[in-house]
Amino acid sequence: MPNLIVILVLFIGLFSSQATGITYGVLLGIFFDLNLGKRIGISGIMLGVVGFLGGLLDKNFSKESKITIIIMVLLTTCIYEIGNYIFGYFMYKYDFEFISFIKILVIESIYNAILTIILYPIIKLFGYKIEEEYKGNKILTRYF
């Protein structure tokens, strides 16, 4: 099953800022946990990390290259799932099933990469509008 929330939070972090990415990540993660009936907190923390990484990757990489964006999505999907699994294992004593976890990780990463390829033009269009709103030149001059 693809995780569209990871893609959404990554792009919010990429096109706005680290603080905005973290805020949206934590809020969407808590909302995600509340709706699925899981214990609250793990998804909020991990989506906050994804939002932080989105803001961090914005400063170091170009958003124009599809390959770079796909690698970012794969990286953040892996980080989200691994962190989710580790937190669940230590905090809530989930069973340790390494093979099934790797299968889920690979399938979800591939789904997210495919969805990113399909949705990239739409996300890029809205992303630049968001970026203009958050990072636009809003300098007031002395002489107007």
N, C-alpha and C positions, 0 to 999 in steps of 0.2 A: 504494500500500500504506500503510495507516495505521501510524503509529508510536506504539504504545501505551506504550512506555517513556517517551516525552516526556510523555505525559499523566500517567503514574504518578509520575514524578519531580516534575512541577509540583505535583501534589496533595500529595505528601509534604512539599514545601517550604511549600505553603500552610497545611497543617494542623499541621505540627510546628514547625520552625524553620529558619533559614538554614543553620546548621551541619549539621543532620540532612539537609536537602535536598541540600547539597553532597556529603556523605558517601555517601548513597544514589546520587546521580547519578554520582559517579566510580566507585563499585563496580559499579553496573549497566552503566555504559559500558564498563568493562574486560571484564566478563563478556560483554557484547554483542559486543565486538570479538573476544574469544577464540572464541566460538561461530560467528561468521560467517567466521572466518579472515582478516579484514582485519588491517591493521597496528594494533597496540595504541596507544591514546592519544587519538585524535581524538574518539571518542564519549565517552570518559571526561571529557575537558575540557569538551565542549559540554553534556553532561548535568549536569556540576557547575555550569555557568553557569545552566542551566535551574532546578536546585534552588535556587541563590542567588536567582534572580529570583522564584521561588515564595515564598520567605521574605520578600523585599522587597515583593512585591505584596500579601502578607497584611497588612502594616502600613498600606497605603495604600488598599486597595479592599475591598469587601464580598464575602464568599463566598456570599451569599444570592441574588444576582442571576445568572440564567443567562446573560444577555447579557454581563455582566462576565467570567464564567468562560470563555465562548466566545471573547471577545476576548483573554483571557490565553492560552488554548490556541493561538489563531492566531498571536499574537505570539511565543510561545516556540517553536512549530513553525518559524516563519520564521527566528528567530534560530539555532536548532539546525541547520537545513538550510544556511543561508548560511554559518555558521561551519564546518560540516563541509566544505562545498565549498571555501571559501577555504583552510582548513588542508590539504586534500587537494591543491589546486592548487599551493600553494607548497612543501609538504613532500614530496609524493610525485609531483609533476609530472603530475597528472591533466590530461587534455585539457580545454581551455576550450570548452564547448559551452553557450552562454548560453540559447538557445531551449529545448533539452531540459531544462536546469536549471529554467527558469521553469515549464515544464509539470509537472515532478515536484513543484516547490514548491507550485503551485496545487492539484494533485490531492491531495497529502498533507495540505495545510492543510484542504481541504474534508472529506476523510475523518476527520481528527482532530476537526473541529468537529461532524460528524454523530455520531461515536462519543461525544463529550462530551455531546451532547444526550440520547443514549440511556442512557448510563451515569451521568449526573449524580446521580440519586437514590441509587443504590447507593454511589457514591463519597462523596457528602455524608454518608450515614449512617456509613460507616466512618471518614470524615475527622473527624467530631466525636468519635468514640471515641478516635481517635489524638490529637486535640487535647486532649481531657480528660486523657489519660495524660501527655502532654508538658508541657502548659501549665496543668494543674489547680492549684488552690490547695492546696499542700502545706505550709502554714505551721504550724509547731509553736508552740504558745503556751506561755507560762511556767507557766500554771496549768492543770493537767489533772486 
